[in-house]
């Protein structure tokens, strides 16, 4: 997709489709009014006839209006003007994108970014416009053999006034980068487990390093991990023919070395549950259990495209969890890389086992902040559904920064509590602690397990089990939480730059 900025008067802009807003009660936006005047009030006539009311998400496509250079005008309902915020703007863009995907226009100009949206400037609206458009246009049929009807849209412009051009250009760069990172995450997540193995994820990381300056990749094999004492990670991989990998992706964008932000992504390329095998229903969806890993790669791809002047490290434990004669058994006790022992009561609580060793490994980078991302618990799905990712942290300021980033990006999180009372459920009579704490508060006790390995670190945990993919007929990876993580990193960068200038 080619993106561009258009500051030409809307009535004179040559495009396959001009996208303009309509508010409740039939009130035309300023851009819609200018087009309406140029076409002899044909737009107002359609509104007056009741073809569209302005309700949020409504659309009406008008073609070949006289006096306009645009071939079509797409009216999009924006609801009440005083209620238009980022969330409702994204809703309007979803409906806009669906129409643009369906029709035959090869290019379009979006004038919705000129509207007054609470809490968002033109740069933010340009970014959101592109992220939503790319998300709607995405297709996941990489392994289909039959022809697919191609999407006609090849160029997408953001309308702006001359004063706002620089901000819109910046928003386009950011939006295109985030969209590319989301696309990579979705592509990896949607691949079947017989293709997207730990070895394949390692290759994807190496391909990322080839595509971007400033990225270095190291891949540790089982022998190297064994030497480091990463026994909880290796316990998960014992029964699989697919060799385990620890993938380390370092992005160096800062002018001088600084403590990096470390992202640890769960990479279970297929989760059978091990000896505690899962039910057959929807078991195919356990290929998505590596979406945390994919989102770390997608985030680093996005920031590398933006060439952000900061240092970020991705640590990705990639394994397959299978049953078999060599599999870890319920009740087995394993010594983690930290030196503490874990009683593995449930082999289907495997994500935390690969993450805890990876968090310990990440200490060597002396991180400013460490965030782990994992499709970790079904309990989080029950608690929050598919709308919010679970957020847990022992650092209130870090949690608050992630919540702000979620609101700004539209990639939402909800913070769950953490306290010693929950951690008490992990007590074991035979080891330092167990890997599960029972059904009550399962998402929280999983985070409490990980917290045992984060002493002295600024750490947060994102449980994306409910948000990393959608089920049903149109199942597929969502690319979350790439937008959240990129927004968080952008905010950290802006904060650091402001501190330097102060």
KEKOL-513415 format. One line per 2 residues: their letters; for each residue x, y, z of C-alpha. Coordinates in steps of 0.5 Angstrom, whole numbers, plus 500, padded with zeros to 3 digits. Example, Ala and Ser with C-alpha at 12.3 -4.5 7.8 and 13.67 -1.06 7.14 Angstrom:
BEGIN
as) 525:491:516; 527:498:514
REM end
This chain:
BEGIN
xx) 500:500:500; 502:507:498
xx) 501:513:503; 501:520:502
xx) 498:527:505; 493:531:501
xx) 493:538:502; 489:540:496
xx) 482:543:496; 477:536:497
xx) 473:538:491; 479:539:487
xx) 482:532:489; 483:527:484
xx) 481:520:487; 477:514:487
xx) 474:515:493; 473:521:498
xx) 472:519:505; 468:525:509
xx) 464:525:516; 457:526:518
xx) 454:527:525; 448:525:528
xx) 442:529:526; 445:530:519
xx) 450:535:520; 455:535:515
xx) 462:536:517; 466:542:514
xx) 469:537:509; 463:534:507
xx) 460:541:507; 465:544:502
xx) 464:538:497; 456:539:498
xx) 457:546:496; 461:544:490
xx) 456:538:487; 450:542:488
xx) 448:540:494; 447:533:492
xx) 450:530:499; 445:534:503
xx) 439:531:498; 441:524:500
xx) 442:526:507; 435:529:507
xx) 432:523:504; 434:519:510
xx) 439:515:506; 444:516:512
xx) 443:519:519; 450:520:522
xx) 449:514:527; 456:512:529
xx) 459:507:523; 453:508:518
xx) 456:509:511; 453:511:504
xx) 457:511:498; 455:516:493
xx) 458:516:486; 459:521:480
xx) 457:527:483; 458:533:479
xx) 463:538:480; 467:534:484
xx) 474:531:482; 473:525:486
xx) 469:519:483; 466:517:489
xx) 464:520:496; 464:516:502
xx) 459:519:508; 461:516:514
xx) 457:517:521; 461:519:526
xx) 455:520:532; 455:526:536
xx) 460:531:535; 462:532:543
xx) 462:524:544; 467:523:538
xx) 474:520:541; 479:515:539
xx) 475:509:540; 469:512:536
xx) 474:514:531; 477:507:530
xx) 470:505:530; 468:509:524
xx) 475:507:521; 473:500:521
xx) 467:501:517; 470:506:512
xx) 476:501:511; 471:495:510
xx) 467:499:504; 474:501:501
xx) 476:493:501; 469:492:498
xx) 469:497:492; 474:498:486
xx) 477:504:488; 485:504:487
xx) 486:510:491; 482:514:497
xx) 483:520:501; 481:520:508
xx) 478:527:511; 476:524:517
xx) 483:526:520; 481:533:520
xx) 475:532:525; 476:534:532
xx) 477:528:536; 477:528:543
xx) 484:527:546; 487:526:539
xx) 491:530:534; 492:530:527
xx) 498:526:528; 495:521:532
xx) 489:520:527; 493:519:521
xx) 497:513:525; 490:510:527
xx) 487:511:520; 493:507:517
xx) 493:502:523; 485:500:522
xx) 486:500:514; 491:495:514
xx) 488:491:519; 481:490:516
xx) 485:489:509; 489:484:512
xx) 489:477:509; 491:470:512
xx) 491:466:506; 498:465:505
xx) 498:457:504; 491:457:500
xx) 492:455:493; 486:458:489
xx) 486:465:487; 483:470:491
xx) 480:477:489; 485:482:490
xx) 484:488:494; 483:494:489
xx) 486:499:494; 493:501:492
xx) 494:508:495; 491:511:501
xx) 492:519:503; 490:523:509
xx) 487:530:508; 490:535:512
xx) 491:543:512; 498:546:510
xx) 499:547:518; 498:540:520
xx) 502:537:514; 508:535:518
xx) 504:532:524; 500:528:519
xx) 507:525:515; 509:523:522
xx) 503:519:523; 503:516:517
xx) 510:513:518; 508:511:525
xx) 502:508:523; 505:504:517
xx) 511:501:521; 506:499:526
xx) 501:496:521; 508:492:518
xx) 509:490:525; 502:487:526
xx) 502:484:519; 508:480:521
xx) 505:478:528; 499:476:524
xx) 503:472:519; 507:468:524
xx) 501:467:528; 497:464:523
xx) 502:459:520; 500:452:522
xx) 505:448:527; 508:444:522
xx) 511:450:519; 512:455:524
xx) 516:451:529; 522:454:534
xx) 527:453:528; 522:457:523
xx) 521:463:529; 529:463:529
xx) 529:464:522; 524:469:522
xx) 528:473:527; 534:472:523
xx) 530:475:517; 529:481:521
xx) 536:482:522; 537:482:515
xx) 532:487:513; 534:492:518
xx) 540:495:520; 541:495:528
xx) 538:489:529; 543:483:532
xx) 540:476:533; 543:470:537
xx) 540:463:537; 541:458:543
xx) 540:451:542; 538:446:547
xx) 546:444:549; 547:452:550
xx) 541:452:555; 543:446:559
xx) 549:449:560; 546:455:563
xx) 541:451:567; 535:453:563
xx) 532:447:566; 525:449:567
xx) 525:451:559; 528:445:557
xx) 523:441:561; 517:443:557
xx) 521:441:550; 523:434:553
xx) 518:430:549; 518:434:542
xx) 522:432:536; 522:440:535
xx) 529:442:538; 528:448:543
xx) 531:455:541; 532:461:545
xx) 532:467:540; 535:473:542
xx) 534:479:538; 537:486:540
xx) 535:492:537; 541:498:538
xx) 538:505:536; 541:509:541
xx) 547:513:540; 550:511:546
xx) 549:504:550; 543:505:555
xx) 540:500:559; 535:497:554
xx) 527:495:555; 527:488:554
xx) 521:484:552; 520:477:553
xx) 515:473:549; 512:466:550
xx) 513:462:544; 510:455:545
xx) 509:453:537; 504:448:539
xx) 501:446:546; 498:440:547
xx) 498:440:554; 503:435:555
xx) 502:429:559; 496:434:562
xx) 493:433:555; 488:438:552
xx) 481:437:550; 481:436:542
xx) 476:441:541; 479:447:538
xx) 486:444:539; 488:447:533
xx) 488:454:536; 494:452:540
xx) 498:454:534; 497:461:537
xx) 500:459:543; 507:463:540
xx) 503:470:539; 507:473:545
xx) 513:471:541; 511:473:534
xx) 508:480:538; 516:481:540
xx) 518:480:533; 513:485:530
xx) 514:490:535; 522:490:534
xx) 520:490:526; 516:496:527
xx) 521:500:532; 526:499:527
xx) 522:501:521; 521:508:525
xx) 529:508:527; 527:509:534
xx) 533:512:538; 533:507:543
xx) 535:500:545; 530:494:546
xx) 532:487:547; 527:481:545
xx) 528:474:549; 524:469:545
xx) 523:462:548; 521:457:543
xx) 519:450:544; 513:445:543
xx) 509:442:548; 508:435:547
xx) 506:428:550; 511:422:550
xx) 515:417:553; 520:423:555
xx) 515:428:557; 515:431:564
xx) 510:428:569; 506:432:574
xx) 510:432:580; 517:432:577
xx) 521:437:580; 526:441:576
xx) 531:446:578; 530:453:574
xx) 536:457:572; 535:462:578
xx) 537:456:582; 530:455:585
xx) 526:449:584; 519:448:581
xx) 514:442:582; 511:441:576
xx) 504:440:578; 501:441:571
xx) 504:440:564; 499:445:561
xx) 502:450:565; 508:450:561
xx) 508:458:559; 511:460:566
xx) 516:455:566; 519:457:559
xx) 518:465:561; 521:464:568
xx) 528:462:565; 528:467:560
xx) 527:472:565; 533:470:569
xx) 537:470:562; 535:477:561
xx) 538:480:567; 544:479:563
xx) 542:485:559; 541:490:566
xx) 534:492:563; 531:498:565
xx) 524:495:564; 522:488:563
xx) 515:486:560; 513:479:558
xx) 508:478:553; 504:471:553
xx) 498:467:551; 498:465:559
xx) 492:463:562; 485:461:560
xx) 483:464:567; 484:471:563
xx) 480:469:558; 474:468:563
xx) 476:474:567; 476:479:561
xx) 474:476:555; 477:478:548
xx) 477:486:549; 482:487:554
xx) 489:484:555; 491:482:562
xx) 496:487:566; 499:485:572
xx) 505:488:575; 509:490:582
xx) 511:497:579; 505:502:580
xx) 508:507:575; 510:502:570
xx) 503:499:570; 500:506:569
xx) 504:508:563; 502:501:560
xx) 495:503:561; 496:510:558
xx) 499:507:552; 493:502:552
xx) 488:508:551; 492:512:546
xx) 493:506:542; 486:503:542
xx) 490:496:544; 486:496:551
xx) 489:493:558; 486:492:564
xx) 490:491:571; 489:485:575
xx) 491:485:583; 497:482:585
xx) 499:480:593; 502:475:597
xx) 495:472:599; 495:470:591
xx) 502:468:591; 501:463:598
xx) 497:458:593; 504:456:590
xx) 506:453:596; 509:446:595
xx) 511:441:601; 517:438:596
xx) 520:444:592; 521:452:593
xx) 514:453:590; 509:449:585
xx) 508:452:578; 500:452:579
xx) 496:455:585; 489:452:583
xx) 483:455:579; 481:461:583
xx) 485:467:581; 489:463:575
xx) 491:469:571; 494:472:578
xx) 497:466:581; 501:465:574
xx) 503:472:574; 505:471:582
xx) 509:465:579; 513:470:574
xx) 514:475:579; 518:470:584
xx) 524:471:578; 523:479:578
xx) 526:481:584; 530:488:583
xx) 527:489:576; 521:494:574
xx) 517:488:571; 510:488:568
xx) 506:482:565; 501:482:559
xx) 497:476:559; 494:476:552
xx) 490:469:552; 484:472:550
xx) 486:478:545; 492:475:541
xx) 487:471:536; 480:470:535
xx) 476:464:534; 470:462:530
xx) 469:461:522; 474:467:521
xx) 479:465:526; 486:468:526
xx) 491:472:530; 490:479:531
xx) 497:482:532; 496:485:539
xx) 499:487:543; 504:490:538
xx) 500:497:538; 500:498:545
xx) 508:496:546; 510:501:540
xx) 506:506:543; 509:505:550
xx) 516:505:547; 514:512:543
xx) 512:515:550; 518:512:554
xx) 522:515:548; 519:522:548
xx) 519:522:556; 527:521:556
xx) 528:526:550; 524:531:555
xx) 528:529:561; 535:531:556
xx) 532:538:554; 530:540:561
REM end
